[in-house]
Amino acid sequence: MGAFFLSNYNPAPEKAGNYDVAIIGCGVSGANIARRLSVYTIKTAILEKGADVSFGTSKANSGIIHGGFHHNKKHLKARLEVQGNLMFDQLRRELDFPFRRCGIVVAALHEDEMKAVEHLYMQGVENGVIGIELCSRDRILELEPKLSPDVVGGLYAPGGGMIEPYRFVFALVESAMKNGVDLYTNYKVQAAERDVAAGLWRIQAADGRHISARYVVNAAGLFADDVSCIFGGEEFSIKARKGEYFLLDKQTKARPERVVFPVPTAVSKGMLVIPTVEGTVLVGPTADEIDDKSDYSTTTERLEQILDSGKTMVPSLSRNDVITNFAGLRPYLEEDFYIKPSRKTPAFVQVAGIQSPGLTASPAIGEYVKNLLKDIGLNLIEKPAWDPFVEERPKARELSPLELDKLIAKDPAWGNIVCRCEKVSEAEIVQAVRLGHHTLDGIKYFTRAQMGRCQGGFCTYKIIKIIMRETGLSWDEVTKHGGESRVLAAELV
């Protein structure tokens, strides 16, 4: 993320100072809010408890840009979803993240499901969704030939699409930091005190670091309820909904061209078949409410259910193509997003319960929260030199042989392919480390190394050696995702 990222990553305690706004949490909501505020001549800080940004809910979701038809426009989430969807084309022009409008289909497998599909269609029309289409059997199979021959009709939303959510967060944060925002990682908020005379919040981390801010935005995802209590805000309880997924290899013959939804239930949008923007296929997720917000385990029973459900829509799905499985947790509070200034404590804005379609809505959430802050007194003056663009960096897998040869001539590390599955070069790994990504997961999300067929079986050792060489970390200090997630139990030989 350039010199901006390195110079501000993990600022030392003595550099901690006074800010106009502190944003707690750096998933897609916090990152979009930070970038939106970077337009103005205010000092903004992001406080992220993880070792890197996007390590919470944002790292393990479906990556779908939703089509705007699943929720009624009476809900804030529906209005922000439609607005956010329309913002991604400009964001992609300005930022460096994978995005593709492949479209969404909802497949009805029984005639009695068509009534629900018609409801979704009418809801989409009322929401102002562009190009939404109610489809016959022939039309839905024309749009997506991989669907089951049992399909009887469905819905098509051409504005739906796919992104890599973690790369989106990285790009947003890079842009925000380029324009003056400070990022504090490993900053778990432990205490907050209101200095009434100064009009400031004093915010202390578990490790003793502290900053002050005039306004605070609570975008802490699964832990927004805990943060609200720390600041004396509203009492509410965030529930975790676990979603388990299968990931299929790029070579699978079952890859659809569009995101495939079943007809949703009252609890969930159902098990999806998702052609990811980088070529793999996701199948899932489940939707199980759990008590433990650190439980990312998967179960054989639920994974069997995922594959069976996916095969009803796309019969060619095969277990032989599965390269890994994983789980993500999404915060559930109530039916709608909870985005409001606190009524119990001053200069504190709640951004909580941001579940699906939170990723799609996130650019609009940034705009919405900016307006809320303005309404409660934050003075916003635009920077004349604000720069919306970030550098688009080359990737070995996307280059022609001639283009790659030119890079190798300047830096031989481009010719050393560390991750064979995803064709990621040593130069890209080094770049990621120098930009502040010092964990295996941070490097994985930034470069895609370890995401291929072997899931890091061949490249993890090489990546660890590069991290050690570039950072000076010892073998026992390298982690998977920070904290106590140590990778090695014995010294490298």
SULMO-V69388 format. One record per residue. N is the residue number from 0. RES is the residue in one letter. PHI is phi in degrees with one decimal (NA if undefined). PSI is psi in whole degrees, -180 to 180 (NA if undefined). Layout:
<<N;RES;PHI;PSI> <N;RES;PHI;PSI>>
//
This chain:
<<0;M;NA;24> <1;G;75.7;180> <2;A;-60.5;-28> <3;F;-62.0;-39> <4;F;-70.1;-48> <5;L;-64.8;-41> <6;S;-70.9;-22> <7;N;-113.0;-5> <8;Y;-69.4;125> <9;N;54.4;59> <10;P;-56.2;147> <11;A;-68.8;153> <12;P;-53.9;-37> <13;E;-69.0;-17> <14;K;-88.8;-9> <15;A;-62.8;138> <16;G;-146.3;-155> <17;N;-95.4;138> <18;Y;-128.3;158> <19;D;-77.2;-42> <20;V;-135.5;135> <21;A;-115.7;127> <22;I;-105.7;121> <23;I;-97.3;113> <24;G;107.7;130> <25;C;-127.6;60> <26;G;-92.5;-157> <27;V;-65.0;-35> <28;S;-68.7;-53> <29;G;-59.4;-40> <30;A;-66.9;-42> <31;N;-66.6;-38> <32;I;-63.8;-45> <33;A;-60.4;-46> <34;R;-64.8;-40> <35;R;-63.5;-40> <36;L;-72.5;-22> <37;S;-67.6;-11> <38;V;-69.1;-21> <39;Y;-110.0;161> <40;T;-82.7;57> <41;I;-126.1;161> <42;K;-97.0;123> <43;T;-124.7;139> <44;A;-124.7;144> <45;I;-108.3;129> <46;L;-112.2;108> <47;E;-116.5;125> <48;K;-75.9;-18> <49;G;-81.1;171> <50;A;-75.6;-14> <51;D;-153.4;166> <52;V;-74.8;157> <53;S;69.6;14> <54;F;-81.7;-1> <55;G;-96.3;-127> <56;T;-59.2;-34> <57;S;-67.9;-19> <58;K;-80.2;-19> <59;A;-139.4;62> <60;N;-124.0;-174> <61;S;-76.7;-17> <62;G;70.1;24> <63;I;-93.7;135> <64;I;-92.2;106> <65;H;-70.5;161> <66;G;-91.8;-7> <67;G;89.1;20> <68;F;-120.5;-6> <69;H;-79.1;-20> <70;H;-130.4;147> <71;N;-72.2;145> <72;K;-68.4;-6> <73;K;-67.7;-21> <74;H;-87.8;139> <75;L;-58.0;-39> <76;K;-59.9;-36> <77;A;-68.7;-43> <78;R;-66.7;-41> <79;L;-71.0;-31> <80;E;-62.8;-48> <81;V;-63.9;-44> <82;Q;-65.4;-45> <83;G;-63.3;-41> <84;N;-53.6;-43> <85;L;-73.3;-11> <86;M;-89.7;-11> <87;F;-73.4;-29> <88;D;-65.5;-43> <89;Q;-67.9;-41> <90;L;-59.2;-41> <91;R;-66.1;-34> <92;R;-67.1;-31> <93;E;-90.1;-31> <94;L;-118.8;163> <95;D;-104.2;87> <96;F;-148.5;149> <97;P;-72.0;132> <98;F;-151.7;137> <99;R;-147.7;129> <100;R;-87.6;86> <101;C;-88.4;-15> <102;G;89.6;159> <103;I;-123.9;137> <104;V;-118.9;142> <105;V;-108.6;120> <106;A;-100.8;119> <107;A;-93.3;125> <108;L;-100.7;-6> <109;H;-141.1;149> <110;E;-58.9;-34> <111;D;-71.3;-12> <112;E;-82.3;-16> <113;M;-66.9;-26> <114;K;-64.1;-42> <115;A;-66.8;-37> <116;V;-63.7;-42> <117;E;-61.8;-38> <118;H;-63.0;-44> <119;L;-61.4;-41> <120;Y;-61.0;-49> <121;M;-64.0;-37> <122;Q;-64.2;-42> <123;G;-63.2;-41> <124;V;-61.3;-46> <125;E;-63.5;-32> <126;N;-78.4;-8> <127;G;82.9;25> <128;V;-69.0;129> <129;I;-79.9;127> <130;G;78.2;9> <131;I;-63.3;144> <132;E;-140.1;132> <133;L;-88.6;126> <134;C;-114.1;142> <135;S;-78.2;175> <136;R;-60.2;-47> <137;D;-62.3;-41> <138;R;-68.1;-42> <139;I;-68.1;-34> <140;L;-74.7;-29> <141;E;-66.0;-42> <142;L;-69.5;-37> <143;E;-141.7;90> <144;P;-65.5;-18> <145;K;-76.3;-7> <146;L;-66.4;157> <147;S;-59.8;143> <148;P;-65.6;-12> <149;D;-78.5;-8> <150;V;-61.1;141> <151;V;-112.2;-8> <152;G;159.8;-169> <153;G;168.2;-157> <154;L;-131.8;146> <155;Y;-130.6;126> <156;A;-121.4;100> <157;P;-66.7;-19> <158;G;-82.1;-6> <159;G;-71.7;160> <160;G;-166.3;-164> <161;M;-136.7;143> <162;I;-138.1;168> <163;E;-92.1;110> <164;P;-63.3;-38> <165;Y;-69.4;-39> <166;R;-65.7;-33> <167;F;-62.9;-47> <168;V;-63.1;-45> <169;F;-55.8;-45> <170;A;-67.4;-41> <171;L;-61.5;-44> <172;V;-68.1;-41> <173;E;-58.0;-45> <174;S;-63.4;-44> <175;A;-61.8;-44> <176;M;-70.8;-35> <177;K;-58.9;-30> <178;N;-103.6;23> <179;G;106.0;-3> <180;V;-77.2;140> <181;D;-99.0;139> <182;L;-112.9;128> <183;Y;-115.9;113> <184;T;-97.0;169> <185;N;52.7;32> <186;Y;-109.4;87> <187;K;-88.6;112> <188;V;-65.4;124> <189;Q;-110.8;-34> <190;A;-150.3;154> <191;A;-144.8;140> <192;E;-135.7;139> <193;R;-94.8;119> <194;D;-92.8;96> <195;V;-63.9;-42> <196;A;-61.9;-40> <197;A;-87.5;-13> <198;G;66.9;38> <199;L;-128.7;149> <200;W;-95.1;129> <201;R;-97.1;117> <202;I;-116.8;120> <203;Q;-112.0;138> <204;A;-90.2;165> <205;A;-62.5;-27> <206;D;-91.9;8> <207;G;98.8;-16> <208;R;-63.2;155> <209;H;-151.6;150> <210;I;-136.8;170> <211;S;-123.7;148> <212;A;-150.4;146> <213;R;-74.1;-39> <214;Y;-128.7;148> <215;V;-128.3;136> <216;V;-112.6;123> <217;N;-92.5;93> <218;A;-117.7;46> <219;A;-88.9;15> <220;G;59.4;-123> <221;L;-60.5;-22> <222;F;-112.6;21> <223;A;-64.3;-30> <224;D;-67.5;-41> <225;D;-64.2;-43> <226;V;-64.3;-40> <227;S;-60.0;-40> <228;C;-64.6;-42> <229;I;-58.9;-36> <230;F;-93.4;3> <231;G;74.1;26> <232;G;-87.6;-162> <233;E;-61.5;148> <234;E;-95.1;123> <235;F;-151.7;168> <236;S;-124.7;115> <237;I;-82.1;125> <238;K;-97.2;147> <239;A;-98.5;129> <240;R;-108.8;120> <241;K;-86.7;134> <242;G;-121.4;117> <243;E;-96.3;146> <244;Y;-134.7;153> <245;F;-104.1;144> <246;L;-116.7;128> <247;L;-105.4;148> <248;D;-61.9;154> <249;K;-61.2;-24> <250;Q;-82.9;-2> <251;T;-59.9;141> <252;K;-82.7;-5> <253;A;-90.6;1> <254;R;-63.8;119> <255;P;-80.4;167> <256;E;-85.4;-25> <257;R;-126.1;160> <258;V;-68.0;129> <259;V;-108.4;117> <260;F;-104.3;146> <261;P;-82.1;177> <262;V;-71.5;125> <263;P;-69.9;160> <264;T;-103.3;-179> <265;A;-68.0;-24> <266;V;-97.9;-34> <267;S;-148.1;158> <268;K;-76.8;-5> <269;G;91.7;-177> <270;M;-82.9;127> <271;L;-108.6;160> <272;V;-117.1;117> <273;I;-123.5;114> <274;P;-79.9;101> <275;T;-64.2;160> <276;V;-66.5;-21> <277;E;-100.4;6> <278;G;110.7;-16> <279;T;-81.9;-179> <280;V;-130.4;130> <281;L;-100.3;141> <282;V;-127.5;125> <283;G;143.6;-165> <284;P;-102.6;168> <285;T;-76.9;180> <286;A;-148.1;84> <287;D;-115.0;122> <288;E;-74.4;129> <289;I;-130.0;162> <290;D;-90.8;-30> <291;D;-90.7;112> <292;K;-78.1;5> <293;S;-115.3;11> <294;D;-90.0;100> <295;Y;-108.5;23> <296;S;-71.5;158> <297;T;-120.2;158> <298;T;-126.9;146> <299;T;-58.7;-42> <300;E;-59.9;-47> <301;R;-71.9;-35> <302;L;-67.4;-37> <303;E;-61.8;-41> <304;Q;-63.1;-40> <305;I;-59.7;-50> <306;L;-65.5;-42> <307;D;-61.2;-43> <308;S;-66.3;-42> <309;G;-62.1;-39> <310;K;-70.1;-21> <311;T;-66.3;-29> <312;M;-94.3;-41> <313;V;-126.1;90> <314;P;-61.2;-22> <315;S;-79.2;-2> <316;L;-57.7;135> <317;S;-132.6;139> <318;R;-60.9;-28> <319;N;-63.6;-20> <320;D;-90.6;-6> <321;V;-71.2;129> <322;I;-109.4;-21> <323;T;-167.7;170> <324;N;-136.6;155> <325;F;-158.6;173> <326;A;-131.5;148> <327;G;-124.7;157> <328;L;-116.8;134> <329;R;-120.6;142> <330;P;-79.3;130> <331;Y;-120.7;125> <332;L;-118.4;-56> <333;E;-155.8;-173> <334;E;-64.1;-31> <335;D;-116.1;167> <336;F;-63.4;150> <337;Y;-112.5;93> <338;I;-126.5;98> <339;K;-154.5;152> <340;P;-65.8;143> <341;S;-65.4;141> <342;R;-95.0;-8> <343;K;-101.5;-26> <344;T;-138.8;143> <345;P;-77.8;154> <346;A;53.9;41> <347;F;-137.1;120> <348;V;-111.7;128> <349;Q;-87.7;129> <350;V;-130.4;82> <351;A;-128.2;163> <352;G;65.8;33> <353;I;-87.6;81> <354;Q;-97.2;-167> <355;S;-54.1;132> <356;P;-98.0;53> <357;G;-59.9;-39> <358;L;-60.9;-47> <359;T;-63.4;-41> <360;A;-77.9;-14> <361;S;-57.4;-40> <362;P;-61.7;-37> <363;A;-72.1;-31> <364;I;-62.0;-41> <365;G;-57.1;-45> <366;E;-66.5;-42> <367;Y;-63.3;-45> <368;V;-69.5;-37> <369;K;-56.1;-43> <370;N;-68.1;-37> <371;L;-63.2;-44> <372;L;-62.0;-41> <373;K;-62.5;-41> <374;D;-64.1;-31> <375;I;-97.6;13> <376;G;120.5;-5> <377;L;-72.6;124> <378;N;-83.3;123> <379;L;-117.8;116> <380;I;-122.0;126> <381;E;-68.2;144> <382;K;-78.7;129> <383;P;-67.3;-23> <384;A;-108.5;20> <385;W;-60.6;134> <386;D;-117.6;113> <387;P;-79.3;-10> <388;F;-95.9;146> <389;V;-120.3;161> <390;E;-67.9;133> <391;E;-92.5;114> <392;R;-93.4;142> <393;P;-67.6;152> <394;K;-129.9;130> <395;A;-54.5;-39> <396;R;-67.5;-18> <397;E;-102.0;-2> <398;L;-95.1;149> <399;S;-74.4;160> <400;P;-54.5;-38> <401;L;-66.0;-44> <402;E;-63.6;-41> <403;L;-66.1;-40> <404;D;-59.9;-38> <405;K;-65.3;-38> <406;L;-70.5;-38> <407;I;-63.3;-36> <408;A;-62.4;-32> <409;K;-85.4;-35> <410;D;-148.0;107> <411;P;-59.0;-19> <412;A;-62.1;-21> <413;W;-67.0;-23> <414;G;-87.8;-7> <415;N;-97.6;101> <416;I;-82.7;109> <417;V;-79.2;-47> <418;C;-105.1;107> <419;R;-72.4;-36> <420;C;-62.2;-44> <421;E;-104.9;2> <422;K;54.5;60> <423;V;-109.5;127> <424;S;-86.5;163> <425;E;-58.9;-38> <426;A;-58.9;-39> <427;E;-70.2;-38> <428;I;-64.7;-46> <429;V;-59.3;-45> <430;Q;-58.4;-45> <431;A;-61.5;-44> <432;V;-63.5;-44> <433;R;-69.2;-18> <434;L;-86.9;0> <435;G;110.2;2> <436;H;-90.9;97> <437;H;-107.0;8> <438;T;-113.5;161> <439;L;-63.0;-40> <440;D;-68.9;-39> <441;G;-60.4;-42> <442;I;-68.2;-39> <443;K;-61.0;-49> <444;Y;-69.0;-31> <445;F;-79.4;-35> <446;T;-114.9;-19> <447;R;79.6;0> <448;A;-60.9;134> <449;Q;86.3;2> <450;M;-98.2;-1> <451;G;-87.7;-159> <452;R;-57.2;-40> <453;C;-87.3;-5> <454;Q;51.7;43> <455;G;88.8;3> <456;G;-60.2;-33> <457;F;-100.4;-24> <458;C;-108.2;-15> <459;T;-57.7;-46> <460;Y;-57.9;-44> <461;K;-65.2;-38> <462;I;-66.8;-41> <463;I;-59.4;-44> <464;K;-62.3;-39> <465;I;-67.6;-43> <466;I;-58.4;-46> <467;M;-62.0;-44> <468;R;-65.1;-42> <469;E;-81.4;-27> <470;T;-108.7;-21> <471;G;83.0;4> <472;L;-65.9;145> <473;S;-83.5;167> <474;W;-57.1;-35> <475;D;-86.1;2> <476;E;-101.6;-10> <477;V;-76.6;131> <478;T;-123.1;166> <479;K;-76.2;-50> <480;H;-144.5;32> <481;G;90.9;-180> <482;G;61.0;-131> <483;E;-97.7;16> <484;S;-81.0;58> <485;R;-62.0;146> <486;V;-97.1;-42> <487;L;-108.5;139> <488;A;-104.7;-9> <489;A;-142.2;153> <490;E;-67.0;142> <491;L;-63.1;143> <492;V;-123.4;NA>>
//
